[in-house]
Amino acid sequence: MRMATTILVAMLKADTRLKNPAISPSEPVIRRRVARRGQWCLLECGPAWDGNGTWDCFLAFAWDGAGGDRLLVTVNYAPHQSQCYLRLPFPELASRTVRLKDLMGPAEYDRDGDALLSAGLYLDLPAWGYHVFTLSQAEITTEPKKKGNTK
């Protein structure tokens, strides 16, 4: 596990030019205040359905910073597509719509906070796929917002 985390941190440091134009292209993820000063925690993944063992291929952790800043990192650490449910340890998500915005690509999702706390966030990633999500309260709109390939 330690080697995998070291590799992931090296990957985040190396990606100094983020693909999301809404984020400053000169700010690597690892230099964000929440990643430097926030509380880090390893997260547990669970099976997406009975008999699917690919959930064990995921690495996931979060940084919880002052003022509600959060980063959620998920990696499919396998040479094949994998699925899992990832429960989030943030009770403040209850009774609200949560926006997950990927800093490493175009994915952006609005999810029910209660579902994220109970069942978890469903992930379906390709081989070696990853996300670095920010979490924020979503603005309520009449049409659901969904981009990217994670359900």
N, C-alpha and C positions, 0 to 999 in steps of 0.2 A: 504494500500500500504506500509506503514512504517513497519508493522509487517512482510510482505512478504520479504521486502528488508533485514530486520534484520535476518530472517531465512536463506536467501540466503548467506549473509555474514558469518553467523555461519557455514554454510555448506562448504564454500570455505576455511575458517580457519581450519576446521576439516580435510579436505582432504590434509594433509601435504605431502603425498607421491603421486605425480602425476602419472597417468597411462601412460603418453607418455614418452618413454625412451629418446627422443631427448631433453627433458627438465631435468634440474638437479632435482633429486628426493628429494633433501632437501630444495627446494625452493617452499613454498606454493604460490599459485596465489596471495593471498592477500598481500604478502610481496614483490611482484614485484614493482619496482620503479614507473612504470606507475600507479599502483593501489594506491600507497601511495601519490604520488605527482602530478599525472595527473588530468586533468579537468574531473569531472564526469558529465554525463548527462543522464537523463531518456529518453528513446526512445519510439516512438509510433508505435504500431503494427496496421495493417489493415487487413480486411477480405481477405482470400485467394480466395474466390469466393462468389458471391451473395448467401445469405441464409445460409452461414456457420458462425455461431456465435462463434466458438471456438477460434477465434483470440483474444477474450477478456480474454482468460485464460493465456496469455503470460505476463511475466515481461521481460523487456529488457533494458539494459543500457550499456553505453560505458565509458571507460576512454580514454582520448586523452592526451598523454604525449609529453614531449619535444623530438625532434628528430624523430617525426613520429611514436613513439611507441603507439600502440592502443590495447585495449582489448575490446571485444564485448561479453557481457554476455546475454544469452537467457535462459529462464526457462518456461516450460509448467507447470504452477502452478494449475494443475487440475488432477483429478483421471481418466482421459480419454485422448485418443489421440487428438491432436489439431493441427491446421494449421493456418498460417498467412503469411503476407508479412511484412517485417521490412525494412523501408527506413533508409538508413545510412546518417548521417549528415556530411559527409566528402567530400567536393567538389574536393579535390585532387585525388579522385579515378577515375575521368573522364578520358576517353581515355586510360585506361590501364587495364590489367588483374590483378585481385586481388586474392591473395591466403588467404583463411581462414583456419587456422590450429587450431584444438581443443586441448587445453591443458589438458582436462579431459578425453580424449579418443582418438581413432585412426582416427576420421573423419578429412578429408582434402579436400578442394574444391577450384577450380579455377573458378572465376566468372568475367564477364564483368563489369567493374566499372560503365559504363554508365547505365547499367540495374540495378545495385544496387542503384544508385541515383534516378532513375525514378520509376520503378516498386517496387524495394526493393528485399531483400533476402527472398526467399521462405523457410519457416520452416515447417516441419511436424515431430512433436516430440511425443513420447509415453507419457503415464501418468507420470508426475513428471520428464520428461526428461529435460536435460539441456546441454548447450555448453558454453565453455569459449574459444572464438576464438582470436587468434592474427591475425592481418591484415598486409599483406605485398604485395609488388609487385611480381607477379608470374614470374618465369622464363618461357620464351616461349619455348614450346616443340611441337613436331609434334602430340603427342597423348594427349588428355585431361586427367587430373589427377582427379580421383574421388574415394574416399573411404568413407565408412560410410553409414548412412541411411537418411541424410537430402538431399533433392533434390537441 
